[in-house]
């Protein structure tokens, strides 16, 4: 539909889209592999729209796994109905929707020969998306869930507590409480949804119990991190679920003096990558595409991006070669090949005196 959508324009667009769906058969909603809160909330919100306006249910399908504790808690606490894409018979469906990803993006498992009718996303537009019957790509939005929330608003669809909690948490987590790539519509939705959200469920989703593997991964990530000036690269080695690679990238971006992070992990026969940056002169999506060029698929936008390299063998040498290639490309892009890398323990020796001086200053101020 395009950028800068008013409520009236959204109403007109969704009226036409719903009228088109009304005359069709069963509805399939496909989200990206290893779904996150944004695509989960977007999917149940679009499903709710179909139920309320057309009295029609929809099947939500995904590939990969949900491994991050917060995402498991979200799916469980909010009772989100999910079907593995491998169990889907596409001939049963006459309408296919795709949310928070696009055909050809490399992060969804919908077969390339399968038609997508309705496409809703906030990532940069891909050419394959132009072939969709209905497409609403709003690159200026920080969250896909905000777009679908506006559909509900435009159609005067009531939003219950569970759905409000899902939509609010999606915006909260994707933008890190409006601090990362949040546009005005995201902020408006966040503020309107918060009073409707179930605070107890929100707490249980935001602060779930964490598996011991989470802490072991942090330990591996710290041990295998190298700092090149203001860049940090970390290899998590074998990971138990793909989402933790992005989680560790976010974790290390908070390190003082670091403003670009590359996190790498191996999941089965794939290398999972995640890039995070706090610099406005660095586009994470463009950066990660350069990192995997000729080897894998990747996508993203301003401050966050992800990718993967598939078809790996069990060879330790091959994995080491790929890791070295990615890190070499990473530092070469920023022309920091001449910089001697530091481990976190080496950085600590230089950082402690500065920290002590800063604490001493604070004591004098107090």
Buried (B, 14 or more C-beta within 10 A) or exposed (E): BEEEBEEEBBBBBBEEBBEBBEEEEEBBBBBBBBBBBBBBBBBBBBBBBBEBBBEBEBBBBBBBBBBBBBBBBBBEBBEBEBEEBEEBEBEEBBBBBBBBBBBBBBBBBBEEEBEBBBBBBBBBBBEBBEEBEBBBBBBEBBBBBBBBBBBBBBBEBEBEEBBBBBBBBBBBBBBBEBEBBBBEBBBBBBEBBBEBBBEEBBEBBEEBEEBEEBEEBBEBBBEBBBBBBBBBBBBBBEBBBBBBBBBBBBBBBEBEEBBBBBBBBBBEEBBBBBBBBBEEEBBBBBBBBEBBEEBBBBBBBBBBBBBBBEEBEEEEEEBEEBBEBBBEBBBEBBEBEEBEBBEBEEBEEEBEEEEEEEEEEEEEEE
